[in-house]
């Protein structure tokens, strides 16, 4: 019986709204645009945050990246033509880091040098990464063909190379890939594998791999290329002695990452006279990005929520006008026995129908906008269940809250006064 009454009141509310179709539609527009803007803004914010977090996760949340950098003193003296810059991490640093911390799971030393790589007539400059097999555990990437470096390559000083997909397509197009011999600098290497790589930057940390990488065993890199590198810029040739360009350290759990990073900084400070290294912690960056994401979503949601507030004020304004128009109708209903709460229910149902219908249409608009943004600009957008339900619930709540005053105002009208109203 009660359900029948509610259904009858809903149908009556819809019928009253349909008597003024254009006015009802224009009233709903405020809610439609409000809900649509909330959904769209939250999806854009979620997409931007997802991209940033994904980039950071590619670095490994349990990893610590130690990089060689020129100290301020070294930068000041490197303008001299005859000067050789000596800075950065050493092989001993790698051994100390690997052996000094019980919670370090594994480490990978990295030596970087740029060399022209050739296959027949084809040639391109690649970044040669001298490292150990542990690299591919710390920076896991999909193996597209063949294999990655193995301990035997390191032990036997085998001249083998693992190319990235980009380098393989440029150099090995129309050729057999695995087993092909390429010349890196002046030395020949056998291609034993191809991996898919990532590139870019996560916050202030550069992702360890690039599209133009070629991976070779560390022992081979030391034997063939040594530790002294020459660079030519603007007609000036400078020499640099750098043993290791990076050391990637993996902690056994996320709880120990920051403590290990602090310990590494303290240890390096004792053995380096100048600060020619930087310790980067992706986990700290990840926590910061997640906090920023929450703040970003709150700000965007608040800005878009103002549109919903404006829509609610529009609903209140129209319902107050409706109360004035229907004063005689209210008086007749009160005269034949309708109670005040029934009048309140009737007007609340009408405002809820307005706001809910506007909210549902707004959801459609809100889902369409991110799709168009992604289609035309390529920007990542993510629509979440929370990003859909929250605006809809807010729109329904606004319909009730902003409809309550007009409903109570209508219920307070005395029947005799209402019947005399023209």
C-alpha positions, 0 to 999 in steps of 0.5 A: 500500500505504501509503495503504491502511494509513493509510486503514485506521488512520483507519477504525479510529480512527473506529470506536474513537471511535464506541464511545463516542459521547457521550464523543467528542462532549463532547470535541469540544465544546471544539474546536467552541466554540474554533474557532467563537469564533476565527472569530466574533471575527476576523470581528467585528474585521475588520468593525469595522476595515473600516468604520473604514478605509472611512470614512477612505478616503472622505476620500481617502488623498492628500488633506489637509484644512485647516479653520478653527477658533476659536483659544483667544483667540477663544473667550475673547472671543467671549462679548461681545455686540458682538464679531465673531469674525475667524478662519480661512483666507483666500483668500490662504491658498488661493492660497499653498497651490496655488502654493507646493508643486510636488507639490500636484495640485489644491485646492478652497476651501470656504465653508460657510453654513446657509440655509433652502432653499424650493421652493413650500411645502416648506422645509428648512435645508441646508448651502450649500457654496460651492466650485469644480468641483475639489471633485467630483474631490477628494471623488468621489461618484456622480452620480445625475442631471444634472451637477456644477459646471463651470468655466463656472459659476464664470466666469459666476457662474451661480446653479446648485445641485447637491443631495444625494439627501437634499435632493432627495427632501425638496424635489423629491418629485413634482416634476421634478428637473433644471431646477427652481428653488429659493430658497436664503436670498433668492436663486433657483438652478437645480438642475443635478444630484443627487449621492449623499453620505456623512456621518459621521466618520472617526477625528478627521476629519469627512467633508467632505460631509453629507446636507444639502449643496447645492453652488454655485459659489464666486464665487456664494457670495461674491457672494450671502452674503459673508464675514460670518455671524451665529449665534444661540445661547440668545438671543445673536447673534454675528457671524463673519468667515470667508473660507474654512471649509476647503481640501482639498488633493490631493497627486500621490502618497501619498509626498508627503502628510505632507511637504506637510502639514508644509509647509502647517502651517509656511507658515500659521504664518508668516501667522497670528498665532494658531492658527485652523486645523487640518491633518488628514491622512487618510493618517496616520489610515489608517496608524494604523487599519491598525496598530490593526486588526492589534493588534485581530485579534491580541488577539481571536484570542489571547483566542479561542485560549484556548478552543482550548487548553482544548479541547486539554487536554480531548482529552489528558485523554480520550485518557489515560483511553482509554489506561488503558481499552485497556491490554489491547488495546495489549498484544495488538497489541504481542504479535502484532507491532505496533511502538511507532510503529504504536501512536503513529500509531493514537492520533494519528489518533484525536486528529486525527480528534477535533480536525479533526471538531470544527474543521469543525463549529466553522467552521460555528458560527463562520460562523453567529454573524457572520451572526446578529450582522449580521442582528440588530444591523446590525453589519458582519462580514467572514469572510476565508479567513485567518479560516477556515483559521487556526483549522482549522489550529490545531485540527488542530495542537492535536489532534496536540500534545495527542495526542502525550503519550497516544500515546507513553505508550500505546506505552511500555506493556510487552506483558507488563504490558499483558496482565496488566492487568485 
